[in-house]
Structure formats: C-alpha cells, structure tokens
Amino acid sequence: MSEAFTTPTTQPPNIDMANRASTKMTVHDAIQLAITRNLSLGSQALTIAQKQNAKWATYSDMIAQLNVEYKPVVNRYWQPGSIGYLAGKHASRWMIRGSTAVGNTQSQGITLQPEYPYRIDPYKAMTLTATLTHPIYSGGRLSNSYQYSVMDAIASGVDMETMRRDLTNSVIQAFYHVVLNKKLLEVADESIREFAAFKKRANALQKHGEALKVDVAAAEGNLAKAKARKSKVVADLETALAQLNFLLVFPQGTHFKVDDRVAYKPSPYSIPEIYLIAVSNRTEVKKANISVDQAISQVKIAQAAFLPGVNLQLQGQRMNDDWNVFDPEGTNEWSIQGILTLSFDTFRTRETVHQKRNAHSQSVVNKEYLVQQIMQQVHAAYLQVKQSEANIEEFRTEIKWRKDQYDRTRAMYNQQLSTYLNVMDAIANLDLSKSNYFTAVLNHTINVAELERQMGTLR
C-alpha cells in the first residue's frame, strides 16, 4: 500500500477527462487531481506565505533600523504685524529694517530680524534628521523571537502535509467506495437477470401445468428483493460519487468512468514495527515537537526582560532656513549615543516567566498524550486490516462452496430432483457471498490506506 498510493509524478489529468467516454480515472489520477485543485490546501499555502513574511519581519528587528525625519518649523512671531508688540520689550535682540520709525507696523517693507549677525534665520528651521539604531544586546529576546517565527513557519508547512495526507486518505476511501458500489451493482444486475429468467420460465411451465403457482410467486418475490437491493446500491453509488466529486472539485452530478479493477495483496505490516514507523513519520508528532521548542523560546523571551537592552544610535542632521536643507547655507550636526534600557517590573516579569514555563510543561504533556493516542489509532487500524484479510479468505472459500452448491442444485432441478425455491435460494446465497467478498477486498484496500495514514506513510 505504501507504494500503491504514492503520488505520481505525471501531470494531473484534465478536468475534461470526466466527460471522455474512453478514459478511466485511476486512484492515482484522483489523488493528484484532488491535491492540485483542493481549496483548503491553497488556503494553507497562503498561510505558509504569511508565516514566511512574519519570519522575515521578525528578522529585521535584529538589524540596524534607519529612520528619516523632515521637520519644518516657522516661528509665528516672525511677522511684520508683531513688530509693535515686540518693539521696546526686547531692544537688545530686535531691530526694524526698512523703516525709521520703531514700532510702525504700517510701514511698507518692515521686517523683524535679530540684531546679531546670522547665517541662517533662527525663526525658520527646516531640519532633515537621519537616525540609525542598531541593537547590541537584548538578552536573547530578538534572537529567540526570530527562532519562534522560524518554527511557526515550519509548523505551517507540517500542517499542510497533514492536510495533504488526510485529503489523500479521503480520496482513496471515496474512490474505492465508488468501485465497491459498482461491483455490488454488477452483482445485483446478475441476480435480477437470474430471477427474471426463472420467473419467465416458471410462468411458461405453469401454463403447461408443470410448475406450481407458489414457484411463480417465489420467483416474483426474489426478483422484487433483488430490485430493491439494486435501488439501495444505486443510491449508495450516487452518494459515493457525490463525495468524490466534492473532493475533486467537480460539479455535483458529474459522472465519469473509474478504473474498477480489484486486486488483493496481503498487508506487509506487523507489530511492533508499525508503532516505530508511526512515531517517526506522523506529522502530528513533528508538530508537537515544534510546539515544545516554541514554548522553550517563549520562556527565553520572557526571561530576557530581566536583562538590560543596549542599543547604539547614530544621528545626523542638516538644518537650513529654506525648504531645501541641502542649500549651501545649511549646517550639519551629528551625534553618537549608547542607550541602556533596564526594566525593574520584576514581579510581572517573574510571573510571566512562570506562565511560560508552565506552558512549556503543558506542551510536553500534550505531546506524550498525543503519542499514546497515535499508538491506539495505529493498533485499531492494524486490527481492521487483519480482520478484512481474514474475511477475504473466508468469503473466497464461501464463494467456491456456494458456486458448487448452486451448480448441484441447478443440475438436480433439471433432473426434477429439486424445486424452484432451492435454486433461487442458491442464487441468493451465491450473490450474497460475491457481495461480501467484494466488500471485504475493497474494505481491505481502504483499511490499509487508513493504516498507512495512521503510520504517516501515506503519500
């Protein structure tokens, strides 16, 4: 089974194949088509992309950050209308240019300027500031935050693999339920033909007085039962096709041919190998291990609050009294500073660390409980496989015996040593054995797929 359901490397079949009378869809085609068209997997792929974005966003916190700020300031007192208010109050700093009368706010060309020589007007400040900040030490907070985001992205990929295996298992089950009901439909049609033929013959013999009325009634009753069984099989077949259409993202009501060849091969799996395979391959265990590592990172992030943070900051400024700060009259300024930050909220930090440690312990407990659940699921799936294998052997032997019994009963009937009722009972028993055999074989295929899903080897 591990090889039988490996995803093929060929291109997925075109959706038009559903309408091609000459094309039969195999289980490999169905699996590949479902994986290609499944909307949940497409949504999970977008989730993975978001986690990757968040990972690189967290990584950017560990490298230098550049901040550029442009700040224009115009002092409101640098207006001709303010000269009258300022004149005489700050004589040592202010003067009037363009008029001989101090405080004459009505003179044309009056401006308010500082007394001392200046290169840049101090009442119009246009400043461009570039600040480069680089973290030197964070107590492990930044590095562990990045590691957490990396594991978060990996966990999303593991979730997608889990979804993919569940989808594969669902497609296998739906596909072989379609095949099973097609086989049961063939058995039902064969029964109807047999009973219809016996009814016709019984009617003919009754007209000649060679058959009893009870034989005709029995033939009609068995024919009605066979038609009722067929109606149920047809309904089950439509239900299975609807489920397969849903998984393949086909419009409901789409009918297509499937490869209904049935093959039986005993399962190669045994105890205790299946448990070791499950622990090594189940994506849920991988996700649980990632959750434990993430909980450790959360503890380290919380502990970083006890330690100081050190940043190096370089700042450069360009100032002018014109909007264009790069004008030759502008001036430059720069500074370098180290910033040490230490929080003394130790009570909150201590409780936060305890909370994260408890969360880590909880993730370890959850992982152990998950492993126990997986072992139980693997064991149950293994028992189902073995039960179906036993059923196959029993029904195979039963079919041979029922076929011999039918042949003997029919030969005896032809010799008038048996009745219609005995022949029809033999037909019904043989058809029931065939139905049970096909059910056991296809259930074995489905159960092996389920076992491989529980072991994490289904592709």
Protein Blocks (a to p, Z undefined) as FASTA:
>chain_A
ZZmmgccfbdcddfklmmmmkbccdfklmmmmmmmmpmklmmmmmmmmmmmmmmmmmmmm
mpccddddddddddfklcfklmmmmgojlmmlgccehiabehiakbghiacddfbdcfbd
ckbccdddddddddfbgghmmmmmmmmmmmmmmmmmmmmmmmmmmmmmmmmmmmmmmmmm
mmmmmmmmmmmmmmmmmmmmmmmmmmnopacfklmmmmmmmmmmmmmmmmmmmmmmmmmm
mmmmmmnopaehiacdddfbdcddddfbdcfklmmmmmmmmmklmmmmmmmmmmmmmmmm
mmmmmpccdddddddddddfbfblmbfkbccdddddddddddfblmlmmmmmmmmmmmmm
mmmmmmmmmmmmmmmmmmmmmmmmmmmmmmmmmmmmmmmmmmmmmmmmmmmmmnopacfk
lmmmmmmmmmmmmmmmmmmmmmmmmmmmmmmmmnopaZZ
